[in-house]
Amino acid sequence: MEIKGLAKTTLLDYPGHIAATLFVGGCQFKCPFCHNGSLVTKAESLPDIPLEEVYAFLEKRKGILDGICITGGEPTFHPDLRDLLYDIKNMGYLVKLDTNGYDPMQLDHLFKEELVDYVAMDIKNSQEKYAKTSGCPDLDLTRIKLSVDLIRDSGLDYEFRTTVVKELHSIDDMYSIARWLEGANSYYLQSYVPSEDIIMPVFSSYSKNELMAIRALMQEYIPHIFLRGLD
C-alpha cells in the first residue's frame, strides 16, 4: 500500500472523533476540480511513507486517537487496501473510508469483513453529468449506483457529499441528486475551495447564501443536509 501523506491529528475528517488521516495516491477518476490533484495525476513521483513508519506512529497514538481516515486519491484503487484496514482495525482503531464508489465489489467485501466503521462517498454530480464531472468519459454509472445502494443498506455510519462547483453543478443538477439520494441519512454540500493543487484551477464557488438556498431546495428529499467548507 502506497501511503503518500499523513495528517497526524484532525478534528474534522472523522465526525465526532479525534483521528489521523492517511493519504494514498492514484484514482480511477480525473475530476477537474480535485483539490488533491498531485495524488491523482503524479502519484508515482511522490515519495512513499514506509508502512512500518505509519504503523509505528499509530502504535504510539493508541489511547489518543479514536480513528483513522483513509483518503486519497482513491483508496479502493489499491487491491491491498484490505490488508491496511485489517492491520489498523487490529490496533483497535475505528476506520473511516473516503471513496468515489467506483469499486462496489471491494466495498462489499470490506463491509462484510467489518473493516470499515464510517464511509463517506463523493457524489460527483447528477447521473446525467457524472462522466463529465468525474473526468472519466467511459464511466460505468452502474458501479456508482451499486455503491450508493450498498452504502445505504450497510448499517454503517455514512455520508454522501458533493463538492459544489458553480461551472459544473446547476440547480437542476442538485435537485436531481436530491431525488436520487432521497432519504439518505446524511448529505454534505461542500463548498469548492481553490488551492494550488487543483487539477484545473478555473472554477469558482457558490456563495454561502446560494448554498443555503440549494440546501433548502434539496431538503424536500434529504432532510439531513449540512454545509461544509464555509468560513
C-alpha positions in Angstrom: 0.0 0.0 0.0 1.5 3.3 -1.1 0.9 5.9 1.6 1.7 9.4 0.3 0.8 11.6 3.2 -0.1 11.5 6.9 -2.0 14.2 8.8 -1.2 13.3 12.4 -4.3 14.8 14.0 -7.6 16.0 12.7 -10.9 17.0 14.4 -12.7 17.5 11.1 -12.1 14.4 8.9 -13.9 11.9 11.1 -17.1 13.4 12.6 -17.2 13.2 16.4 -13.7 11.7 16.7 -10.1 12.6 17.0 -8.3 11.0 14.1 -5.3 10.8 11.9 -5.6 10.8 8.1 -3.7 8.7 5.6 -3.5 9.8 2.0 -3.0 7.3 -0.8 -2.2 8.1 -4.4 -3.9 7.1 -7.6 -7.6 7.3 -8.7 -9.9 5.9 -11.4 -11.2 9.5 -12.0 -9.7 12.7 -13.0 -12.2 15.2 -11.6 -11.0 18.6 -12.9 -11.8 20.3 -9.6 -10.0 17.7 -7.4 -8.1 19.5 -4.6 -5.6 16.7 -4.2 -4.5 16.8 -7.9 -1.0 15.7 -7.4 -2.2 12.5 -5.7 -4.2 11.7 -8.8 -2.0 12.9 -11.7 1.5 12.3 -10.5 1.3 9.9 -7.5 4.1 7.8 -8.9 6.5 10.7 -8.5 5.6 11.4 -4.9 7.6 9.7 -2.1 6.0 6.9 -0.1 5.9 6.9 3.7 7.0 3.4 4.7 4.3 1.3 6.2 6.4 0.4 9.2 6.7 4.1 9.9 3.0 4.6 9.7 2.3 1.6 12.0 4.9 2.8 14.5 3.1 6.1 14.6 -0.3 4.5 15.1 1.0 2.3 17.9 2.3 5.4 19.7 -1.0 7.2 19.4 -3.2 4.4 20.9 -5.4 6.0 23.5 -5.0 9.4 22.0 -6.6 8.9 18.6 -10.0 7.3 18.2 -9.9 6.5 14.5 -8.0 6.6 11.2 -9.3 8.2 8.0 -8.2 6.6 4.7 -8.5 9.0 1.8 -6.7 10.0 -1.4 -6.6 9.8 -4.3 -8.9 6.8 -4.1 -8.3 4.1 -1.5 -10.2 1.4 -3.5 -7.8 1.9 -6.4 -5.4 -0.3 -4.4 -6.1 -4.1 -4.2 -4.2 -4.3 -0.9 -6.5 -1.8 0.9 -8.0 -4.7 2.8 -4.6 -5.5 4.4 -4.1 -2.0 5.5 -7.6 -1.7 7.1 -7.1 -5.1 8.7 -3.9 -4.0 10.4 -5.4 -0.7 11.6 -8.5 -2.4 13.0 -6.3 -4.9 14.8 -4.7 -1.9 16.6 -8.1 -1.1 18.0 -8.9 2.0 15.8 -12.1 3.0 14.1 -11.8 3.3 10.4 -13.4 6.0 8.2 -13.1 5.3 4.5 -13.4 8.0 1.8 -14.3 6.7 -1.6 -15.6 7.6 -5.0 -17.7 4.4 -5.1 -16.3 3.0 -8.3 -15.4 -0.4 -6.8 -18.6 -1.7 -5.2 -17.3 -5.2 -5.1 -14.3 -4.2 -2.9 -16.6 -2.1 -0.7 -18.9 -5.1 -0.2 -16.0 -7.3 0.9 -14.7 -4.6 3.3 -18.1 -4.1 4.8 -18.7 -7.8 5.3 -15.3 -8.2 7.0 -16.3 -5.4 9.3 -13.2 -3.4 8.4 -15.0 -0.1 8.0 -16.9 1.9 10.6 -17.8 5.0 8.7 -17.9 5.6 4.9 -18.0 8.8 3.0 -18.8 8.6 -0.7 -18.4 11.5 -3.1 -21.3 12.1 -5.3 -19.8 13.9 -8.2 -22.9 15.2 -9.9 -26.3 14.2 -11.3 -26.3 10.9 -13.1 -26.6 12.7 -16.4 -23.4 14.7 -15.8 -21.4 12.1 -13.8 -19.0 11.1 -16.6 -18.1 14.7 -17.5 -17.7 15.8 -13.9 -15.5 12.8 -12.9 -13.2 13.3 -15.9 -14.0 9.7 -16.9 -15.7 9.6 -20.4 -16.2 5.8 -20.3 -17.6 5.8 -16.8 -19.8 2.8 -15.9 -22.6 4.6 -13.9 -23.9 1.2 -12.7 -21.0 0.8 -10.4 -21.7 4.2 -8.8 -25.4 3.3 -8.3 -24.5 0.0 -6.8 -22.2 1.6 -4.3 -24.8 4.1 -3.3 -27.3 1.3 -2.6 -24.7 -0.8 -0.9 -23.7 2.0 1.5 -27.3 2.8 2.3 -28.1 -0.8 3.1 -24.8 -1.5 5.0 -25.9 -0.4 8.5 -22.8 1.6 8.8 -22.5 5.3 9.7 -22.2 7.1 6.4 -22.4 10.3 4.5 -22.8 11.3 0.9 -21.2 14.6 -0.2 -20.8 16.8 -3.2 -18.2 19.4 -3.8 -20.4 22.1 -5.5 -18.7 23.9 -8.3 -20.5 26.8 -10.0 -19.5 25.9 -13.5 -20.3 22.2 -13.1 -23.4 22.0 -10.8 -26.6 23.7 -11.8 -29.6 24.0 -9.6 -31.3 21.3 -11.7 -28.3 19.0 -11.1 -28.5 19.4 -7.4 -32.3 18.8 -7.4 -31.6 15.6 -9.5 -29.1 14.4 -6.9 -31.6 15.0 -4.1 -34.2 12.8 -5.8 -31.6 10.1 -6.4 -30.4 10.1 -2.8 -33.9 10.6 -1.3 -34.0 9.7 2.4 -30.2 9.4 2.8 -29.1 9.6 6.5 -26.6 12.3 5.9 -25.5 14.5 3.0 -23.0 17.3 2.9 -22.7 20.2 0.5 -19.1 21.1 0.3 -18.1 24.5 -0.9 -15.4 24.4 -3.7 -12.2 26.0 -2.3 -9.4 26.9 -4.8 -5.9 25.6 -4.0 -2.6 25.3 -5.6 -3.2 21.6 -6.2 -6.4 21.8 -8.2 -6.2 19.7 -11.4 -7.9 22.5 -13.5 -7.8 25.8 -11.5 -10.5 27.5 -13.5 -13.6 27.1 -11.3 -15.5 29.2 -8.7 -17.7 28.5 -5.8 -21.3 29.4 -4.8 -21.7 31.9 -2.1 -22.9 30.8 1.4 -26.4 32.2 0.7 -26.5 30.3 -2.6 -25.5 27.1 -0.9 -28.1 27.6 1.8 -30.7 28.1 -0.9 -29.6 24.9 -2.6 -29.8 23.0 0.7 -33.3 24.3 1.3 -34.3 23.0 -2.2 -32.8 19.6 -1.6 -34.3 19.1 1.8 -37.6 18.2 0.2 -35.9 14.8 -0.4 -33.0 14.7 2.1 -33.8 16.2 5.5 -30.3 15.9 6.9 -28.2 18.2 4.8 -25.2 20.1 6.1 -22.8 22.7 4.7 -19.1 22.2 4.9 -16.1 24.3 3.9 -17.6 27.7 4.5 -15.8 30.4 6.5 
